[in-house]
């Protein structure tokens, strides 16, 4: 789960920037020495293992990529943002997430999204979902994949670690979802309404900028 304040789901309007194409540039991965100075040799090892994972999964069937990426990140520890970053809601980049080795639900979902995009999974097949996790009555973020809009999506999650069809996750109530291009609101009955492009999400835009630039913050 993610422990957000009462304003955790507010959508802030910002000036849109170009959407991430899905491929990391040379500037996105800092040099080994810079990573080690920030996160130590263990953090560097996790980041190198991530790069090795992508090399192994590139060109594999999507089902293999989904399972490999989901399992890899679900080995990391869950800790609230306030306990790591001293902020109520900080969206760490995959480098920061792997560097410290722990994060909250957004870190898991965003890292899986970026990795699958890097592996060539089309953006239109992926969505990041804000949901309510019913057992604890708390907000949560998960990633979904569907081969086509009419197909039932599967859910990649750090709570239920097995990839399951969305219809099997009755513990999740959808609120809104987004990907690199679009933003949708959802109803409890499963109906969706497009409400524009995902450039309306300020944290999403800020996260993309930091990913592109290889920005590394430390706790």
Residue pairs with C-beta under 8 A, 6 or more apart in sequence:
1 104
1 105
1 133
1 136
1 138
1 139
1 140
1 159
2 8
2 80
2 81
2 89
2 104
2 105
2 106
2 138
2 139
2 140
2 141
3 80
3 82
3 104
3 138
4 88
4 89
4 139
5 88
5 89
8 88
8 89
8 139
9 130
9 139
9 175
9 176
11 176
11 183
11 200
11 201
12 200
12 201
12 202
12 203
13 200
13 202
14 199
14 200
14 201
14 202
14 205
15 199
16 197
16 199
16 205
17 199
17 205
17 208
17 209
19 123
19 180
19 181
19 198
19 199
19 208
20 114
20 117
20 180
20 208
20 211
20 212
22 117
22 118
22 120
22 123
22 180
23 117
23 118
24 114
24 118
24 211
25 212
27 212
27 213
27 214
28 95
28 211
28 212
28 213
28 214
29 47
29 51
29 95
29 214
30 95
30 214
30 216
32 44
34 216
35 43
35 44
35 47
35 95
35 99
35 216
36 43
36 44
38 99
38 216
38 218
39 47
39 99
39 100
39 216
39 218
42 101
43 98
43 99
43 100
43 101
46 76
46 98
46 99
46 101
47 95
47 98
47 99
49 72
50 72
50 94
50 98
50 115
53 68
53 69
53 72
53 115
54 115
54 118
54 119
56 68
57 64
57 65
57 68
57 69
57 119
58 119
58 120
60 68
62 121
62 145
62 147
65 116
65 119
65 121
66 116
66 145
66 154
66 156
66 163
67 163
69 112
69 115
69 116
69 119
69 156
70 112
70 156
70 161
70 163
71 161
72 115
73 108
73 111
73 112
73 115
73 158
74 108
74 158
74 161
76 97
76 98
76 101
76 102
76 103
76 108
77 101
77 102
77 103
78 102
78 103
78 104
78 105
78 108
78 158
79 102
79 103
79 104
80 104
81 87
81 88
81 89
81 90
81 103
81 104
82 88
84 90
84 92
84 100
84 102
84 103
84 219
85 92
85 217
85 219
86 219
89 106
89 203
91 106
91 107
91 110
91 203
91 204
91 206
91 207
92 100
92 103
92 106
92 107
92 217
93 110
93 207
93 210
93 211
93 215
93 216
94 107
94 110
94 111
94 114
94 115
94 211
95 211
95 214
95 216
96 215
96 216
96 217
97 103
97 107
97 108
97 110
97 111
98 111
99 216
99 218
100 218
100 219
103 111
105 140
105 141
105 142
105 158
105 159
106 141
108 141
108 157
108 158
109 128
109 129
109 141
109 142
109 143
109 156
109 158
110 128
110 141
110 207
112 143
112 156
113 126
113 128
113 143
113 179
114 211
116 126
116 143
116 145
117 123
117 126
117 180
121 145
123 179
123 180
123 181
124 149
124 179
124 181
125 145
125 146
125 147
125 148
126 143
126 144
126 145
126 179
127 143
127 144
127 153
127 177
127 178
127 179
127 184
128 141
128 142
128 143
128 177
128 178
128 179
129 141
129 142
129 143
129 144
129 172
129 174
129 175
129 176
129 177
129 186
130 139
130 140
130 141
130 174
130 175
130 176
130 177
131 139
131 140
131 141
131 142
131 172
131 173
131 174
131 175
132 138
132 139
132 140
132 172
132 173
132 175
133 139
133 140
133 159
133 171
133 172
134 170
134 171
134 172
134 173
135 171
139 175
140 159
140 172
142 155
142 156
142 157
142 172
143 155
143 156
143 157
144 153
144 154
144 155
144 156
144 166
144 177
145 153
145 154
145 156
146 152
146 153
146 154
152 165
152 166
152 167
153 165
153 166
154 163
154 164
154 165
154 166
155 163
155 164
155 165
155 166
155 169
155 172
156 163
157 169
160 169
160 171
166 172
173 188
174 186
174 187
174 188
174 190
175 185
175 186
176 183
176 184
176 185
176 186
176 195
177 183
177 184
177 186
177 192
178 184
178 198
178 201
178 204
179 198
180 198
181 197
181 198
182 194
182 196
182 197
182 198
183 194
183 195
183 196
183 197
183 198
183 200
183 201
184 192
184 193
184 194
184 195
185 192
185 193
185 195
186 192
198 204
199 205
209 215
